[in-house]
Amino acid sequence: MKKYIADEKKIRKTMIDKNIKTINELSRLSGVSKPKIYEFLNGKTPLQTTFVRLAEFLEIDPNELIVEVEEDEY
């Protein structure tokens, strides 16, 4: 079975492109909590409105931050 998770590499690359150095800084600037960001990066949380808020802050289409994986990969 497939599921969709945040693309950690794309998020981290976008952070670098925007000169955001830490998850703490990303959290502070975006208004998304650090634990929620870590959950996204670790594929542990279903995507939701908080993820959309993070994508909007990073000025990137949320669909570009999603990858499809096999359920047993996570």
Backbone torsions as a table, in degrees:
resi	resn	phi	psi	omega
1	MET	NA	143.4	-178.8
2	LYS	-100.0	153.0	172.2
3	LYS	-141.9	166.8	-177.6
4	TYR	-115.1	133.1	179.7
5	ILE	-133.7	168.2	176.6
6	ALA	-68.5	143.0	178.2
7	ASP	-86.3	96.4	-175.8
8	GLU	-55.8	-43.7	-178.1
9	LYS	-61.9	-41.9	-179.7
10	LYS	-66.7	-41.3	178.8
11	ILE	-63.6	-46.9	-179.1
12	ARG	-65.4	-37.7	177.3
13	LYS	-64.3	-42.6	178.8
14	THR	-64.1	-38.3	175.5
15	MET	-59.2	-45.9	179.8
16	ILE	-62.0	-45.1	179.7
17	ASP	-59.1	-31.9	-178.9
18	LYS	-96.9	9.6	178.0
19	ASN	59.8	35.8	174.9
20	ILE	-98.7	114.9	-168.8
21	LYS	-89.1	-26.7	-174.3
22	THR	-136.2	160.7	174.1
23	ILE	-64.6	-36.1	177.4
24	ASN	-58.5	-45.9	179.4
25	GLU	-65.3	-43.3	177.7
26	LEU	-59.6	-43.0	179.1
27	SER	-61.9	-48.9	-178.7
28	ARG	-60.3	-45.2	-176.2
29	LEU	-73.9	-34.9	-174.8
30	SER	-90.3	-21.6	-175.9
31	GLY	82.6	7.7	177.2
32	VAL	-98.3	131.0	-175.1
33	SER	-62.5	150.5	177.5
34	LYS	-58.3	-46.3	179.3
35	PRO	-58.0	-39.4	-179.5
36	LYS	-66.7	-40.9	177.8
37	ILE	-61.9	-45.4	178.4
38	TYR	-61.5	-37.8	177.1
39	GLU	-61.9	-44.1	177.7
40	PHE	-59.9	-46.8	-176.4
41	LEU	-66.1	-25.5	-179.4
42	ASN	-99.0	6.6	176.3
43	GLY	68.0	24.7	-173.2
44	LYS	-98.9	-9.1	-175.5
45	THR	-123.3	134.3	173.0
46	PRO	-59.6	145.7	-179.6
47	LEU	-66.9	144.3	-175.6
48	GLN	-156.2	-169.8	-175.7
49	THR	-60.4	-31.8	177.9
50	THR	-63.3	-38.3	177.4
51	PHE	-64.3	-40.9	178.0
52	VAL	-62.6	-41.0	177.9
53	ARG	-60.0	-43.0	178.5
54	LEU	-63.1	-44.7	179.1
55	ALA	-62.0	-42.6	178.6
56	GLU	-62.2	-41.7	177.5
57	PHE	-60.9	-41.8	-179.7
58	LEU	-76.0	-2.6	179.4
59	GLU	58.1	48.7	179.4
60	ILE	-140.5	143.4	179.0
61	ASP	-60.6	127.6	-180.0
62	PRO	-53.5	-32.5	179.4
63	ASN	-64.0	-24.8	178.2
64	GLU	-77.6	-12.8	-178.0
65	LEU	-103.2	13.0	-177.1
66	ILE	-116.6	137.0	173.3
67	VAL	-124.8	152.8	178.3
68	GLU	-98.6	131.6	179.5
69	VAL	-134.2	162.6	173.3
70	GLU	-73.6	141.0	-178.2
71	GLU	-52.0	-39.2	-176.7
72	ASP	-76.2	-4.6	176.5
73	GLU	-76.7	-21.3	-178.2
74	TYR	-130.7	NA	NA
